[in-house]
Amino acid sequence: MALVARAHGVNANQVFKWRRAFERGELAEPGAVSAALLPVRVSSPCEAAKPEPAGQQQPAFSGAIHIELPGLATISVESGADATMLHLILESLRK
């Protein structure tokens, strides 16, 4: 504990005090939403795969992710989705 405290420029006693406060739930922001586990359902594909026309290569990875947040949003992510755009969308849901 002393090494961690020293590395961050605080006294080890302060780190212990923060740890106890965290364990008692005193460090949560008022009105902050706590993390929770959500139910997950794995389902079979909606459609049969369509054969690619001759001359076109199939991507190395295929598939989709569908996230349903009842009352908030439904998100479908297909293979090849823009990672930056997906990150922005998911971050906006955290707010």
Phi, psi and omega in degrees: 000322181297322180295318179296314180299312181298320181298335182250009174073028177235165179281142180301324178299325179293321179297316177299319180296316178297320181297315178297318179297321178296315180297329177277355179081019183274352183260001179286143178288141178300132179079002180288142178276128179277155178289145179215155175281142180244147178292143179235135178237126178263126182237165178281162180302148180286321184234154173287146180297136179268136179294142179283142175299153181303140178094347179255138179268143177278141179301153181297325180241139176222161180136184182208155174238129178240121181245123180247119176248095185309128180081352181243299186194161169236127183241128176241126181240116179267160178300143180085008180294149179292116184298322180295316179295318179299317178300315180297320180295312181294323176296322181294333179285339180288340186274000000 
